[in-house]
Amino acid sequence: MRNKRQLAKIVTRMLLFIFSASIIHAQITTTTVQGVVYRADGTPAAGTLIVTWPALSTANSQAIAAGSATVSIGQDGFVSLNLAPNAGASPAGSYYTAIYHLNDGTVNKEYWVVPAGASASIASVRAQLIPATVAVQDATKQYVDASIASLSGNYLPITGGTLSGPLVLSSTANLTIGGEARVGAALTAASLNGEITVDGNTYTTLNAAWNAAASLVISSGHNQTVRLGPGTYSLTATLMEPGNGACVNLVGSGGASTAADSSASASTLSVPSDLSGDVIFLGNSAQAQGCLFKDFTILGNANATHGLELQWFRGLVVDNVAVNDTSAEGILLGEESTSNGHQSGFLLRNVTVSYNSASFTPASRPAYGIHLLKTAIDSQLDTMLVRNAQIAAVYNEGTGNTGYMIHGFGYPYTCTTAPCSNTASSSTAADASYATNYVVYDTGGAGSVWTDTYADSPAIAAFYIGASGTSIHGGHIQWPDLTSFPSANLAYVASSVTNGLEIADIGCLGMSPSVNWITYASASGVPPTFASVHHLTGCGNYAQALEPETTTGFTGGGASNNAPGNGVVATVWASPKAGTSNYEAYSAQLYNGYQTDLFEGHVAGQNPFFNVTYQGTVRSQGVLRSRPLLTRLQR
């Protein structure tokens, strides 16, 4: 019985304790402080609100520990938080300190006195800031400053500071920096200065970045640029240029190497699987203006047709670009048909095209490195390097194009068993060679000029000239031996060339002395009308000069394809101006008053033995012989 009474007392005390605690807890009330924060210009403010307070006791004797609260100010300026009322609290003069950190960089501070009630507006709380009748301040300035300092480590002050963690901006946020910005590590962005980049977030691949830029081209009508950082970018589809006259530029972060065996640069486009098309393609629906392709390497891996196929454009610049191992021409410019009146102009500078002998047989490699179609006119090629094209490094069907420092060659050039074949179906064949037939193959319109060409071991000739009005100035041709391709020479001049040929100032090294230095394919085997060929050194061991109208020449030993006799003795020869019976083979006109011999011949070190004087007299220190005259005398 006694134990039952003690148990009842214990239960009764526990119930009283729980009831008392619930009553005490129920008596702790808060006031909701809320409202919209505005800037001075009337627009809603956004940012963060930090409220701190000292230890205090409310008017209802509720003990409140010192602390702080942080809330976000929404984009519409609205903010709301619950606070214990400090109106009438002790110590007297207790207040809340509210600090606004707005997203425009401004920081403001104000003091609140919160009344008891369900809610209070921010405006009404401000109206009660430190009444004039309150003279006691339990929270000193030092306390407030210290409280603020304890929180400032998580916020950048207006005067600047160090951010140790990541700074993440929402997709709609804008960051404006008025002064200098320094970034010690990587800076990644989907767009920098209006140029789209492959940032791995917004644009995870080059194809995604290109498609975004192409959409901007279509919507804005203006050129856009995709800029590539260092690295390798895999392509899964052709980069198609829009057809509205504007274009997407592609700019890498490092120049492509001009070494033929180089396979990578700072920015590399790789084609890991069959594209069933080109890497970059521009059609002919509208003439694109000012396209730029610069500072990158294309690794075709025989999975792309062309590196760049661009049809209708003007102001095109391709600079510091390497194209490797496409299944057709590395670069194809212009259109084959001229019926639509399209014309295209360009500048190619520091361009490399290479076909790896490990990826192609001599017969299967592409025919050309760079191919200029008929509408590609009045343009310039500056410093081209082409390796292992089968027919020619550069094939020109355009008009008025200028090529400077074109270097074309094939490697390996020599074969196991000479003479070699550069069309062998197997790279391991005894006669297999990767030599290029020609360095420049020109069948275009008149006016193309090729300057300082380096023809390294061509299989047929350094130049195929199939267009009238072609000029070749300067350059060097060489062969490593005379057996791999023993008939190789300086130039092949097609029968279609009828006038305006100029070949000058070229040095040859290792050319066979038994071959014709220049092959003229015309029926008469002589140069075309108005041709000038001069200042050639070592090209078949000849020096030749051809002047307009009358074709003349001098051989210094060796076989000339046009010199009578084709012997090894030096010969002066001439052919008439035209195939007409009344044209002289050789003619000379003296200056007015000139009274010396028109022609003189003699043996070295001896007196002249034959003269034709200006009066027309024929003199000889020997005997003049004529077979008909001797016959009559004998009779």
C-alpha positions as CSV (number, residue, x, y, z in Angstrom):
1,M,0.0,0.0,0.0
2,R,2.9,2.3,0.9
3,N,4.6,1.6,-2.4
4,K,1.5,2.5,-4.4
5,R,1.3,5.9,-2.7
6,Q,5.0,6.7,-3.5
7,L,4.5,5.7,-7.2
8,A,1.5,8.0,-7.4
9,K,3.5,10.9,-6.1
10,I,6.2,10.3,-8.6
11,V,3.8,10.2,-11.6
12,T,2.0,13.3,-10.3
13,R,5.3,15.3,-10.1
14,M,6.3,14.2,-13.6
15,L,3.0,15.3,-15.1
16,L,3.3,18.6,-13.3
17,F,6.8,19.1,-14.7
18,I,5.8,18.3,-18.3
19,F,2.7,20.5,-18.0
20,S,4.7,23.4,-16.6
21,A,7.3,23.0,-19.3
22,S,4.7,23.0,-22.0
23,I,3.1,26.1,-20.5
24,I,6.5,27.8,-20.4
25,H,7.3,26.8,-24.0
26,A,3.9,27.9,-25.2
27,Q,4.6,31.4,-23.7
28,I,7.7,31.9,-26.0
29,T,6.2,33.9,-28.8
30,T,7.8,35.6,-31.9
31,T,6.9,38.4,-34.2
32,T,7.1,37.9,-38.0
33,V,9.0,40.9,-39.5
34,Q,8.5,41.1,-43.2
35,G,8.3,43.5,-46.1
36,V,9.7,44.5,-49.5
37,V,13.1,46.1,-49.6
38,Y,13.6,48.7,-52.3
39,R,16.5,50.6,-53.7
40,A,16.5,54.4,-54.0
41,D,15.4,54.2,-57.6
42,G,12.3,52.3,-56.7
43,T,13.3,48.9,-58.0
44,P,13.2,45.9,-55.7
45,A,16.5,45.0,-54.0
46,A,17.9,41.5,-53.9
47,G,20.7,40.0,-51.8
48,T,21.2,38.8,-48.2
49,L,20.0,40.2,-44.8
50,I,22.0,39.5,-41.6
51,V,20.4,40.2,-38.3
52,T,22.4,40.0,-35.0
53,W,21.3,40.6,-31.4
54,P,22.8,40.6,-27.9
55,A,21.6,38.5,-24.9
56,L,18.3,40.0,-23.6
57,S,15.1,39.2,-21.7
58,T,11.8,40.0,-23.3
59,A,9.1,42.0,-21.6
60,N,7.6,38.6,-20.6
61,S,10.9,37.7,-18.9
62,Q,11.8,35.2,-21.6
63,A,15.6,34.8,-21.8
64,I,17.0,35.2,-25.3
65,A,20.6,34.2,-26.0
66,A,22.8,36.3,-28.2
67,G,22.9,35.2,-31.8
68,S,22.3,36.0,-35.5
69,A,20.1,35.0,-38.4
70,T,20.7,35.1,-42.1
71,V,18.0,35.2,-44.7
72,S,17.8,35.8,-48.5
73,I,16.2,38.8,-50.0
74,G,14.3,37.5,-53.0
75,Q,14.4,38.9,-56.5
76,D,11.2,40.7,-55.8
77,G,12.8,42.3,-52.7
78,F,10.6,40.4,-50.3
79,V,12.1,39.2,-47.0
80,S,10.6,37.6,-43.9
81,L,11.9,36.3,-40.6
82,N,10.7,35.5,-37.1
83,L,12.2,37.4,-34.1
84,A,11.4,37.6,-30.4
85,P,10.0,41.0,-29.5
86,N,12.6,43.3,-27.9
87,A,10.3,46.2,-27.2
88,G,10.5,46.8,-23.4
89,A,13.2,44.1,-23.1
90,S,16.0,44.3,-20.6
91,P,18.7,45.5,-20.4
92,A,17.0,48.7,-21.5
93,G,17.8,49.8,-25.0
94,S,18.3,46.3,-26.4
95,Y,18.0,46.2,-30.2
96,Y,18.5,44.1,-33.3
97,T,21.2,45.1,-35.8
98,A,20.1,44.5,-39.5
99,I,22.8,44.5,-42.2
100,Y,21.8,44.4,-45.9
101,H,24.2,42.9,-48.4
102,L,22.7,43.8,-51.8
103,N,23.6,42.2,-55.1
104,D,24.7,45.5,-56.5
105,G,27.5,45.5,-54.0
106,T,26.1,48.0,-51.5
107,V,26.0,47.3,-47.7
108,N,23.6,49.1,-45.3
109,K,23.0,48.9,-41.6
110,E,20.0,49.7,-39.5
111,Y,18.6,49.0,-36.0
112,W,15.3,47.4,-35.1
113,V,13.0,47.4,-32.1
114,V,10.5,44.6,-32.7
115,P,7.1,44.9,-30.9
116,A,5.1,41.9,-29.6
117,G,2.5,40.8,-32.0
118,A,1.8,38.4,-34.9
119,S,3.7,40.5,-37.4
120,A,5.3,43.8,-38.0
121,S,6.5,45.5,-41.2
122,I,10.1,46.5,-41.7
123,A,9.0,50.1,-42.0
124,S,7.3,50.1,-38.6
125,V,10.4,48.4,-37.0
126,R,12.6,51.1,-38.4
127,A,10.3,53.8,-37.0
128,Q,11.2,52.6,-33.5
129,L,15.0,52.7,-33.9
130,I,16.7,53.8,-30.6
131,P,14.2,56.3,-29.2
132,A,15.7,59.5,-28.0
133,T,14.5,58.8,-24.5
134,V,16.8,55.7,-24.4
135,A,20.2,56.7,-23.1
136,V,21.5,53.3,-22.1
137,Q,23.2,51.1,-24.7
138,D,24.2,47.7,-23.3
139,A,25.6,46.7,-26.8
140,T,28.5,48.9,-27.4
141,K,30.0,49.9,-30.8
142,Q,32.9,47.6,-30.2
143,Y,30.4,44.7,-29.6
144,V,28.6,45.5,-32.8
145,D,31.8,45.8,-34.9
146,A,33.1,42.5,-33.4
147,S,29.8,40.8,-34.2
148,I,29.9,42.0,-37.8
149,A,33.6,41.0,-38.1
150,S,32.7,37.5,-37.0
151,L,30.3,37.2,-40.0
152,S,32.3,39.1,-42.6
153,G,34.6,36.1,-43.4
154,N,31.7,34.6,-45.5
155,Y,31.2,37.8,-47.5
156,L,33.3,39.9,-49.8
157,P,33.3,43.5,-48.7
158,I,32.9,46.4,-51.1
159,T,36.6,47.3,-50.9
160,G,37.6,43.8,-52.1
161,G,39.0,40.6,-50.6
162,T,40.1,37.1,-51.2
163,L,37.7,34.4,-52.2
164,S,38.9,31.0,-51.0
165,G,36.0,28.9,-52.3
166,P,34.2,28.6,-55.6
167,L,32.0,31.5,-56.9
168,V,28.9,30.2,-58.6
169,L,26.7,32.5,-60.5
170,S,23.3,31.5,-61.7
171,S,22.6,31.3,-65.4
172,T,20.8,34.7,-65.3
173,A,23.4,36.5,-63.2
174,N,25.8,39.1,-64.7
175,L,29.3,39.9,-63.4
176,T,30.8,43.2,-64.3
177,I,34.4,44.0,-63.5
178,G,35.4,47.6,-64.0
179,G,39.1,47.1,-63.4
180,E,41.7,44.5,-64.0
181,A,40.9,40.9,-63.5
182,R,43.5,38.3,-62.7
183,V,42.8,34.6,-62.7
184,G,45.5,32.3,-61.3
185,A,43.9,29.0,-62.4
186,A,41.7,28.0,-65.3
187,L,38.8,30.2,-66.4
188,T,36.0,28.4,-68.1
189,A,33.0,30.0,-69.7
190,A,30.5,29.2,-72.4
191,S,31.1,32.6,-74.0
192,L,34.1,35.0,-73.7
193,N,33.9,38.4,-75.4
194,G,31.1,37.1,-77.5
195,E,33.0,34.0,-78.7
196,I,31.5,30.6,-77.9
197,T,33.8,28.0,-76.2
198,V,33.6,24.3,-75.5
199,D,33.3,24.8,-71.7
200,G,32.3,21.2,-70.8
201,N,29.1,22.5,-69.2
202,T,26.9,24.5,-71.5
203,Y,28.7,23.2,-74.6
204,T,30.2,19.8,-73.8
205,T,31.4,19.1,-77.4
206,L,32.7,21.1,-80.4
207,N,29.6,20.0,-82.3
208,A,27.4,21.5,-79.6
209,A,29.3,24.8,-79.6
210,W,29.3,25.0,-83.4
211,N,25.5,24.4,-83.6
212,A,24.9,27.1,-81.0
213,A,27.1,29.5,-83.0
214,A,25.3,28.6,-86.2
215,S,22.0,29.3,-84.6
216,L,23.2,32.8,-83.7
217,V,24.5,33.3,-87.2
218,I,21.0,32.5,-88.6
219,S,19.2,34.7,-86.0
220,S,21.5,37.7,-86.1
221,G,22.8,37.6,-89.7
222,H,26.3,38.2,-88.4
223,N,29.5,36.1,-88.2
224,Q,30.1,34.2,-84.9
225,T,33.2,32.6,-83.6
226,V,33.9,29.3,-81.8
227,R,37.2,29.5,-80.0
228,L,39.0,26.3,-78.9
229,G,41.3,25.9,-76.0
230,P,44.2,23.5,-76.0
231,G,43.2,19.9,-76.3
232,T,41.7,17.4,-78.7
233,Y,38.0,17.7,-79.8
234,S,36.3,14.7,-81.3
235,L,33.8,15.3,-84.1
236,T,30.7,13.3,-84.6
237,A,29.2,15.2,-87.5
238,T,30.3,17.7,-90.2
239,L,30.5,21.3,-89.1
240,M,28.0,22.8,-91.5
241,E,28.2,26.5,-92.2
242,P,24.9,28.4,-92.4
243,G,23.7,29.3,-95.8
244,N,22.7,33.0,-95.2
245,G,25.9,34.8,-96.2
246,A,27.4,34.9,-92.6
247,C,29.6,32.2,-91.2
248,V,30.9,30.5,-88.1
249,N,34.6,31.2,-87.6
250,L,36.8,28.5,-85.9
251,V,39.9,29.7,-84.0
252,G,42.2,27.5,-82.0
253,S,44.6,28.3,-79.2
254,G,47.8,27.3,-80.9
255,G,49.3,27.2,-84.3
256,A,49.6,24.0,-86.3
257,S,53.1,22.8,-86.8
258,T,54.5,23.2,-90.3
259,A,56.5,20.0,-89.9
260,A,55.1,17.4,-92.3
261,D,55.2,14.6,-89.7
262,S,53.5,16.6,-87.0
263,S,50.2,15.1,-85.9
264,A,48.9,17.6,-83.3
265,S,48.8,21.2,-82.3
266,A,47.5,23.0,-79.3
267,S,43.9,22.6,-80.7
268,T,43.2,19.4,-82.6
269,L,40.0,18.3,-84.3
270,S,39.9,14.5,-84.4
271,V,37.6,12.3,-86.5
272,P,37.4,8.9,-84.8
273,S,34.7,7.4,-87.0
274,D,33.3,7.8,-90.5
275,L,31.7,11.3,-91.0
276,S,30.4,10.4,-94.5
277,G,31.4,13.9,-95.4
278,D,33.8,16.8,-94.7
279,V,35.1,18.2,-91.5
280,I,33.9,21.8,-92.4
281,F,31.6,22.4,-95.3
282,L,30.3,25.7,-96.8
283,G,27.9,25.5,-99.7
284,N,26.9,27.9,-102.5
285,S,23.4,29.1,-101.5
286,A,24.9,32.5,-100.5
287,Q,28.3,34.1,-100.7
288,A,29.8,33.9,-97.2
289,Q,31.7,37.0,-96.1
290,G,35.0,37.1,-94.1
291,C,35.2,33.6,-92.8
292,L,38.2,32.8,-90.7
293,F,39.8,29.4,-89.9
294,K,42.9,29.6,-87.8
295,D,45.3,27.8,-85.5
296,F,44.2,24.2,-85.4
297,T,45.0,20.8,-86.8
298,I,42.6,18.3,-88.4
299,L,43.2,14.6,-87.9
300,G,41.0,13.0,-90.5
301,N,42.1,9.4,-89.9
302,A,40.7,8.6,-93.4
303,N,37.2,9.1,-91.9
304,A,36.5,12.5,-93.5
305,T,36.4,13.4,-97.2
306,H,37.9,16.9,-97.0
307,G,39.3,18.9,-94.2
308,L,37.7,22.1,-95.6
309,E,35.3,22.2,-98.5
310,L,34.3,25.8,-99.1
311,Q,32.4,26.7,-102.2
312,W,31.2,30.3,-102.4
313,F,32.9,33.0,-100.4
314,R,35.0,36.2,-100.4
315,G,37.5,37.4,-97.9
316,L,38.2,33.9,-96.7
317,V,41.3,33.4,-94.5
318,V,42.8,30.0,-93.7
319,D,45.8,30.6,-91.5
320,N,48.1,28.2,-89.6
321,V,45.9,25.1,-90.3
322,A,47.1,21.6,-90.8
323,V,45.0,18.9,-92.4
324,N,46.1,15.2,-92.1
325,D,44.8,12.0,-93.7
326,T,41.6,12.9,-95.3
327,S,40.3,10.6,-98.0
328,A,40.3,13.3,-100.7
329,E,41.9,16.7,-101.1
330,G,42.8,18.2,-97.7
331,I,41.4,21.6,-98.8
332,L,38.9,22.1,-101.7
333,L,38.0,25.7,-102.6
334,G,35.5,27.1,-105.1
335,E,33.1,25.4,-107.6
336,E,33.8,23.5,-110.8
337,S,30.9,25.1,-112.7
338,T,31.2,28.7,-113.7
339,S,27.7,28.9,-115.2
340,N,26.1,30.6,-112.1
341,G,28.6,33.5,-112.1
342,H,30.0,32.8,-108.6
343,Q,33.5,33.9,-107.8
344,S,35.5,33.2,-104.6
345,G,38.5,35.0,-103.2
346,F,40.8,33.8,-100.4
347,L,44.1,33.9,-98.5
348,L,45.8,30.6,-97.6
349,R,48.7,31.1,-95.3
350,N,51.0,28.6,-93.4
351,V,48.9,25.6,-94.5
352,T,50.1,22.0,-94.2
353,V,48.4,19.0,-95.9
354,S,49.8,15.5,-95.3
355,Y,48.9,11.9,-96.1
356,N,50.6,9.3,-93.9
357,S,52.2,6.4,-95.8
358,A,51.1,4.1,-93.0
359,S,47.4,5.0,-93.8
360,F,47.5,4.9,-97.7
361,T,49.2,2.9,-100.4
362,P,50.8,4.8,-103.2
363,A,47.8,4.2,-105.4
364,S,45.1,4.9,-102.7
365,R,46.3,8.3,-101.4
366,P,44.5,11.4,-102.4
367,A,45.4,13.0,-105.8
368,Y,46.0,16.6,-104.5
369,G,46.7,18.4,-101.3
370,I,45.1,21.7,-102.2
371,H,42.6,22.0,-105.0
372,L,41.4,25.3,-106.4
373,L,38.4,24.9,-108.6
374,K,37.4,27.2,-111.5
375,T,35.6,29.9,-109.5
376,A,38.5,30.4,-107.1
377,I,40.2,33.4,-108.6
378,D,42.6,36.3,-107.9
379,S,43.7,34.8,-104.6
380,Q,46.9,34.0,-102.8
381,L,48.7,31.0,-101.4
382,D,51.5,31.8,-99.0
383,T,53.8,29.1,-97.6
384,M,52.1,25.7,-98.4
385,L,53.6,22.4,-97.4
386,V,52.1,19.3,-99.0
387,R,53.3,15.7,-98.4
388,N,52.4,12.5,-100.3
389,A,49.8,13.8,-102.7
390,Q,49.7,11.5,-105.7
391,I,49.4,13.9,-108.7
392,A,50.2,17.4,-107.3
393,A,50.6,19.3,-104.1
394,V,48.5,22.2,-105.6
395,Y,46.0,21.8,-108.4
396,N,44.9,25.1,-109.8
397,E,41.9,25.4,-112.1
398,G,41.2,29.0,-111.2
399,T,42.4,32.2,-112.8
400,G,44.9,34.9,-111.6
401,N,46.0,33.0,-108.5
402,T,49.4,33.6,-106.9
403,G,51.4,31.0,-105.1
404,Y,54.5,31.7,-103.0
405,M,56.8,29.2,-101.4
406,I,54.9,26.0,-102.2
407,H,56.8,23.0,-101.0
408,G,55.6,19.6,-102.3
409,F,57.2,16.2,-101.9
410,G,56.6,12.5,-101.4
411,Y,58.2,10.3,-98.8
412,P,59.5,7.7,-99.0
413,Y,60.7,8.7,-102.5
414,T,63.2,5.9,-103.4
415,C,62.2,2.3,-103.8
416,T,63.9,-1.1,-103.4
417,T,64.1,-1.8,-107.2
418,A,64.3,1.2,-109.6
419,P,62.8,2.6,-111.6
420,C,60.0,3.3,-109.1
421,S,56.2,3.5,-109.4
422,N,54.2,6.0,-107.5
423,T,51.0,4.1,-108.3
424,A,51.8,0.8,-106.7
425,S,48.9,-0.9,-105.1
426,S,51.0,-2.1,-102.2
427,S,53.3,0.0,-100.1
428,T,55.6,-3.0,-99.7
429,A,56.1,-3.6,-103.4
430,A,59.7,-3.5,-104.6
431,D,59.1,-0.5,-106.8
432,A,56.7,1.4,-104.5
433,S,57.3,5.1,-104.1
434,Y,55.3,8.0,-102.6
435,A,56.7,10.5,-105.0
436,T,54.4,13.3,-106.2
437,N,54.0,13.6,-110.0
438,Y,54.1,17.4,-109.9
439,V,54.3,20.1,-107.3
440,V,52.1,22.6,-109.2
441,Y,49.5,21.4,-111.7
442,D,48.0,24.4,-113.4
443,T,45.2,24.1,-116.0
444,G,43.4,27.3,-115.0
445,G,42.8,30.6,-116.8
446,A,45.6,33.1,-117.6
447,G,47.5,35.1,-115.1
448,S,48.6,32.7,-112.4
449,V,52.0,33.2,-110.9
450,W,54.1,30.7,-109.0
451,T,57.1,32.2,-107.0
452,D,59.9,30.5,-105.1
453,T,58.5,27.0,-105.4
454,Y,60.4,24.1,-103.8
455,A,59.9,21.0,-105.8
456,D,61.4,18.1,-103.9
457,S,61.9,15.0,-106.1
458,P,58.8,15.1,-108.4
459,A,58.2,11.9,-110.4
460,I,57.4,13.6,-113.7
461,A,58.1,17.3,-113.4
462,A,58.1,20.2,-111.0
463,F,55.4,22.0,-113.0
464,Y,52.5,20.9,-115.2
465,I,51.7,24.0,-117.3
466,G,48.3,23.7,-119.0
467,A,47.3,27.4,-119.1
468,S,48.5,30.2,-121.3
469,G,49.8,33.3,-119.5
470,T,51.5,31.3,-116.7
471,S,54.6,32.8,-115.0
472,I,57.0,30.8,-112.9
473,H,59.6,32.9,-111.0
474,G,62.4,31.5,-108.8
475,G,62.5,28.3,-106.9
476,H,64.5,25.1,-106.5
477,I,64.1,21.6,-107.8
478,Q,66.1,18.6,-106.7
479,W,66.3,14.8,-106.8
480,P,68.2,12.4,-104.5
481,D,69.2,10.1,-107.4
482,L,68.9,9.6,-111.2
483,T,67.5,6.1,-111.1
484,S,64.2,6.3,-109.1
485,F,62.4,8.4,-111.8
486,P,65.1,9.0,-114.5
487,S,62.8,11.0,-116.9
488,A,61.8,13.6,-114.3
489,N,62.5,17.2,-115.4
490,L,61.7,20.8,-114.8
491,A,58.3,21.3,-116.6
492,Y,55.8,19.8,-118.9
493,V,54.1,22.4,-121.1
494,A,50.9,21.1,-122.6
495,S,49.9,21.6,-126.2
496,S,47.0,23.8,-125.0
497,V,49.5,26.5,-124.0
498,T,49.8,28.8,-127.1
499,N,51.3,32.0,-125.7
500,G,52.5,34.0,-122.7
501,L,54.8,31.4,-121.0
502,E,57.5,32.6,-118.6
503,I,59.9,30.4,-116.7
504,A,62.9,32.1,-115.1
505,D,65.4,32.1,-112.2
506,I,65.2,28.4,-111.2
507,G,67.9,26.2,-109.9
508,C,68.0,22.4,-110.4
509,L,70.0,19.8,-108.5
510,G,70.4,16.2,-109.5
511,M,68.5,16.4,-112.8
512,S,69.5,13.7,-115.3
513,P,71.6,15.3,-118.1
514,S,70.1,13.0,-120.6
515,V,66.5,14.2,-120.3
516,N,64.8,17.2,-121.9
517,W,64.8,19.9,-119.3
518,I,61.4,21.2,-120.5
519,T,58.9,19.0,-122.4
520,Y,57.0,21.0,-125.0
521,A,54.0,18.9,-126.0
522,S,53.1,21.0,-129.1
523,A,53.3,19.3,-132.5
524,S,56.4,21.2,-133.4
525,G,58.1,20.5,-130.1
526,V,59.0,24.1,-129.5
527,P,57.9,26.7,-127.0
528,P,54.7,28.7,-127.5
529,T,54.5,32.2,-129.0
530,F,55.6,35.0,-126.7
531,A,57.6,32.7,-124.4
532,S,60.5,33.7,-122.3
533,V,62.6,31.0,-120.5
534,H,65.9,32.2,-119.0
535,H,68.3,32.0,-116.0
536,L,68.0,28.3,-115.3
537,T,70.9,26.7,-113.5
538,G,71.6,23.0,-113.5
539,C,68.3,22.1,-115.1
540,G,69.5,19.3,-117.4
541,N,72.9,21.0,-117.6
542,Y,71.5,23.8,-119.9
543,A,71.2,27.5,-119.9
544,Q,68.4,28.7,-122.2
545,A,67.0,32.0,-123.3
546,L,63.8,32.3,-125.3
547,E,62.6,35.7,-126.5
548,P,59.3,36.8,-127.9
549,E,58.3,35.8,-131.5
550,T,61.6,34.3,-132.7
551,T,62.4,31.1,-130.7
552,T,66.1,30.8,-130.1
553,G,68.3,28.9,-127.7
554,F,71.7,27.9,-126.7
555,T,72.9,24.5,-125.4
556,G,76.0,24.2,-123.3
557,G,76.4,20.5,-123.7
558,G,73.9,17.7,-123.4
559,A,70.7,17.0,-125.2
560,S,68.2,19.7,-126.0
561,N,64.8,18.5,-127.2
562,N,64.8,21.3,-129.8
563,A,68.5,21.7,-130.8
564,P,69.4,20.1,-134.1
565,G,71.5,17.0,-133.7
566,N,70.9,16.8,-129.9
567,G,74.7,16.3,-129.5
568,V,77.0,17.3,-126.7
569,V,78.7,20.1,-128.6
570,A,77.5,23.6,-127.9
571,T,74.9,24.7,-130.5
572,V,73.2,27.9,-131.4
573,W,69.9,27.3,-133.1
574,A,66.8,29.2,-134.2
575,S,63.4,28.5,-135.6
576,P,61.1,30.8,-137.7
577,K,58.5,33.1,-136.2
578,A,55.8,31.0,-137.7
579,G,55.4,28.1,-140.1
580,T,55.4,30.3,-143.2
581,S,57.9,30.0,-146.0
582,N,58.8,33.7,-146.2
583,Y,59.8,33.9,-142.5
584,E,63.5,33.9,-141.9
585,A,65.1,31.5,-139.4
586,Y,67.6,34.1,-138.3
587,S,67.7,37.9,-138.7
588,A,69.7,40.7,-137.3
589,Q,69.4,44.5,-137.5
590,L,72.3,46.8,-136.7
591,Y,72.1,50.2,-135.1
592,N,72.1,53.2,-137.3
593,G,75.6,54.0,-138.4
594,Y,76.9,50.6,-137.1
595,Q,79.8,49.5,-139.4
596,T,81.0,46.2,-138.0
597,D,80.4,42.6,-138.9
598,L,76.9,41.3,-138.7
599,F,78.2,37.8,-138.0
600,E,81.6,36.4,-137.1
601,G,82.8,32.9,-136.4
602,H,86.3,31.7,-135.5
603,V,88.3,29.1,-133.7
604,A,89.4,30.1,-130.2
605,G,92.7,31.8,-130.3
606,Q,92.8,32.2,-134.1
607,N,91.9,35.1,-136.4
608,P,88.4,35.2,-137.7
609,F,87.8,32.9,-140.5
610,F,84.3,33.8,-141.5
611,N,82.6,37.2,-141.6
612,V,79.4,38.7,-142.9
613,T,79.9,42.5,-143.0
614,Y,77.4,45.2,-142.7
615,Q,77.7,46.0,-146.4
616,G,76.6,42.4,-147.1
617,T,80.0,41.1,-148.1
618,V,80.9,37.5,-147.2
619,R,84.5,37.0,-146.4
620,S,86.5,34.0,-145.4
621,Q,90.2,33.2,-144.8
622,G,89.5,29.8,-146.0
623,V,87.6,28.4,-149.0
624,L,83.9,29.0,-149.7
625,R,82.4,25.8,-150.8
626,S,79.1,24.9,-152.4
627,R,78.4,21.4,-153.8
628,P,76.6,22.7,-156.9
629,L,79.4,25.1,-157.7
630,L,82.1,22.4,-157.3
631,T,80.1,20.1,-159.6
632,R,80.0,22.6,-162.4
633,L,83.7,23.3,-162.1
634,Q,84.6,19.7,-162.3
635,R,82.6,19.4,-165.5
